[in-house]
Amino acid sequence: MRHFGHVSPAVREHLFHQQPAEFSLASPARVLSAALGATLYSPATRSRLADDIRKQAARGVVSMVICLEDSISDGDVTAAEENLVRHFADLDREASEGGRELPLLFIRVRLPEQIPDLVARLGDSVRHLAGFVLPKFTEERGVAFLDAVARAESASGQRLFAMPVLESPELLHLETRALALAGIARTVDKYRDRVLALRLGVTDFCSAYGLRRTPDMTAYDVQIVAGVIADVVNVLSRADGTGFTVTGPVWEYFRHQERKFKPQLRRSPFLDGQAEELRTALIEHDLDGLLREIELDRANGLLGKTCIHPAHVTPVHALSVVSHEEFSDAQDILRPERGGGGVMRSAYTNKMNEVKPHRAWAERTMLRAEVFGVAREDVGFVDLLTAGLAG
């Protein structure tokens, strides 16, 4: 699979200076953690779960979470597990017949004991499972979850990753945050090879104080939430080799954008006069806040995003593509002859690039360029978004 893989090769050639690279379940963890992109959640109770997964893959989704936790009621867990196992078998049958490659698939469980049980029940179809999402992760709860993933991997022979969700009250409350973060850091470091990314449960953070941000506000406008995000990045996402990928919080609002976008998509996706019209459509359909939040995610060190609606996927991916200017700066900073440090004017002649202070940024930018690609010099967000929606 690859980002923008649902877009025709001819259109990708028009869009990209460097094409997004292909990746698969067998790719290195560093690639997969950067490539998660917009991770789309779906309740495990969906009656057409396998069809939904195939449909989203055809629309450019590369990672999905099948949820057995908060998105379903307590009384539906058993039926949801059975439904999940049945639809994985359906996906496995189609894959055996040469069907389209599936997204990276994760299961969000409630309890550690679900993990080995589900892996055993999945049988051969476990080969399509990337791993598990671990809710309300703390040091105390986390060890049991991660041990369960390790046991399931050993029993099945399938490499399985974990994505802990940081959403517990201990992490939110100021008086317990430092200890909670230190405990989480110890736990995930012990299982470093297994932890693919850390996810932020901002809805739970807001719930603890009876808060809910409006469509014109980002998570960073809610100061209690912004403080937690900053501390999580501070402790768990350092660029010194000890850090992990931390993904952006969920965006809760959506409308049926496709109805508004259809007139634009029936025309050439690269007409100059279309940009402002499409931008207006985005703002009118509650995506202005989402776009600002994605930009703030990246500015604050987060990569990828939790999504609960397919309409959010393409904006996340379009804004994850590395611009030609970013790529040019990163290349200059990482040139072997710059190893001793120094400072130089950027190729775009609009900034100074300092080799040592900007090196970690450049390395992260090149990894993002590998999985999301590099836009051509004259290609912007609207071009990428429109092509992704039309793909």
Secondary structure, DSSP 8 states (H G I E B T S, - for coil): --TTTTS-HHHHHHHEEE------TTS-HHHHHHH--EEEEEETT-TTHHHHHHHHHHTT--EEEEESSTTS-GGGHHHHHHHHHHHHHHHHHHHHTT-----EEEEE-SSTTHHHHHHHHHGGGGGGEEEEEESS--HHHHHHHHHHHHHHHHHH----EEEEEE--HHHHSHHHHHHHHHHHHHHHHHTTTTB--EEE-HHHHHHTTT----TT--GGGSHHHHHHHHHHHHHH--TTTT---EEEEEE-----HHHHHHHHHTS-TT-GGGHHHHHHHHHHTTHHHHHHHHHHHHHTT--SEEESSGGGHHHHHHHHSB-HHHHHHHHHHH-GGGTT--EEE-TTSSSEEEHHHHHHHHHHHHHHHHHH-EE-TT--HHHHHHHHHH-
